[in-house]
Amino acid sequence: MHRILKVGGVVIATVPFMAPEHADPYDFQRYTTNGFEFLFKQNGFKIIKSEKYGGPCTVFVDCIKFSYFSPYTSNKLRLKWGSRILRRLYSVANFFDKSKKNTNIYGNVLVVAQK
């Protein structure tokens, strides 16, 4: 990214992360917020924004989604009912994730960096 980006160019990068951090906050081997930031800084980027999103409840619903209602393996009827169920589950999960900020289990990492 650094090689092909113009000077002053901005990168918006996101990666999934559905596991608890081990050596919180110094887990650099996986794409944790610190690990992801470290990779960008090490390659000459300036971090503009870095954040975690999705909490433990949302991660739990994601596990249900990909275990029972996967768009890759489910038939149309199962996906139709699954989307109705999941919409309600995600609403509840988002409510609980917002009410208690958990910083160890999250669904994704976002980094905005500039060359």
C-alpha positions as CSV (number, residue, x, y, z in Angstrom):
1,M,0.0,0.0,0.0
2,H,2.8,2.4,0.9
3,R,4.6,1.8,-2.4
4,I,1.6,2.6,-4.6
5,L,-0.1,5.3,-2.6
6,K,0.7,9.0,-3.4
7,V,2.2,11.2,-0.8
8,G,-0.6,12.5,1.4
9,G,-2.8,9.6,0.3
10,V,-5.2,8.0,2.8
11,V,-5.7,4.2,3.4
12,I,-8.9,3.0,5.1
13,A,-8.3,-0.6,6.2
14,T,-10.5,-3.0,8.2
15,V,-9.9,-6.6,9.3
16,P,-12.1,-9.0,11.1
17,F,-11.2,-9.9,14.7
18,M,-13.4,-12.4,16.5
19,A,-11.1,-13.6,19.3
20,P,-10.1,-12.3,22.8
21,E,-6.8,-10.5,23.0
22,H,-4.2,-12.5,24.8
23,A,-1.5,-10.1,26.0
24,D,-3.8,-7.2,26.2
25,P,-2.8,-4.5,25.1
26,Y,0.5,-5.8,23.6
27,D,-0.8,-8.5,21.2
28,F,1.1,-7.7,17.9
29,Q,1.0,-11.1,16.2
30,R,-2.6,-10.8,15.1
31,Y,-4.6,-7.9,13.7
32,T,-5.5,-6.4,17.0
33,T,-5.8,-2.6,17.1
34,N,-2.2,-2.4,18.4
35,G,-0.9,-4.9,15.9
36,F,-2.6,-3.3,13.0
37,E,-1.4,0.2,14.0
38,F,2.1,-1.2,14.5
39,L,2.2,-2.6,10.9
40,F,1.1,0.8,9.4
41,K,3.5,2.8,11.6
42,Q,6.4,0.4,10.8
43,N,5.8,1.0,7.1
44,G,5.8,4.8,7.3
45,F,2.2,5.6,7.7
46,K,0.7,8.2,10.2
47,I,-2.3,6.9,12.0
48,I,-5.3,9.2,11.7
49,K,-7.9,7.0,13.3
50,S,-7.9,3.6,14.9
51,E,-10.8,1.8,16.5
52,K,-12.5,-1.4,17.5
53,Y,-16.1,-2.0,16.6
54,G,-18.6,-4.8,17.4
55,G,-18.6,-6.1,20.9
56,P,-19.0,-9.6,22.5
57,C,-22.7,-9.8,21.9
58,T,-22.3,-8.9,18.2
59,V,-19.5,-11.5,17.9
60,F,-21.8,-14.1,19.4
61,V,-24.5,-13.3,16.8
62,D,-21.9,-13.5,14.0
63,C,-21.0,-17.0,15.2
64,I,-24.6,-18.0,15.0
65,K,-24.9,-16.4,11.6
66,F,-22.0,-18.2,10.1
67,S,-22.7,-21.5,11.8
68,Y,-26.4,-21.8,11.0
69,F,-27.3,-19.2,8.4
70,S,-24.2,-18.9,6.2
71,P,-24.9,-17.3,2.8
72,Y,-22.3,-19.8,1.4
73,T,-24.0,-23.0,2.5
74,S,-27.7,-22.3,3.3
75,N,-30.7,-22.7,1.0
76,K,-32.9,-19.7,0.2
77,L,-35.7,-20.6,2.7
78,R,-33.1,-20.9,5.5
79,L,-31.6,-17.6,4.5
80,K,-35.0,-15.9,4.4
81,W,-35.9,-17.0,8.0
82,G,-32.3,-16.6,9.1
83,S,-32.2,-12.9,8.1
84,R,-35.4,-12.2,10.1
85,I,-34.0,-13.9,13.2
86,L,-30.6,-12.3,12.8
87,R,-32.0,-8.8,12.4
88,R,-33.6,-9.1,15.8
89,L,-30.6,-10.7,17.4
90,Y,-28.3,-8.0,16.0
91,S,-30.6,-5.3,17.4
92,V,-30.4,-6.8,20.9
93,A,-26.7,-7.5,20.6
94,N,-26.0,-3.9,19.6
95,F,-28.0,-2.6,22.5
96,F,-26.0,-4.7,25.0
97,D,-22.7,-3.9,23.3
98,K,-23.4,-0.2,23.5
99,S,-24.5,-0.3,27.2
100,K,-21.3,-2.0,28.4
101,K,-18.1,-1.1,26.5
102,N,-16.0,-4.2,26.3
103,T,-12.5,-3.6,24.7
104,N,-11.2,-7.2,24.8
105,I,-13.7,-9.0,22.5
106,Y,-14.7,-7.2,19.3
107,G,-15.6,-8.0,15.7
108,N,-13.5,-5.7,13.6
109,V,-10.5,-3.3,13.6
110,L,-10.5,-0.1,11.6
111,V,-7.4,1.9,10.8
112,V,-7.3,5.1,8.8
113,A,-3.7,6.0,7.9
114,Q,-1.9,8.6,5.8
115,K,1.3,8.3,3.8
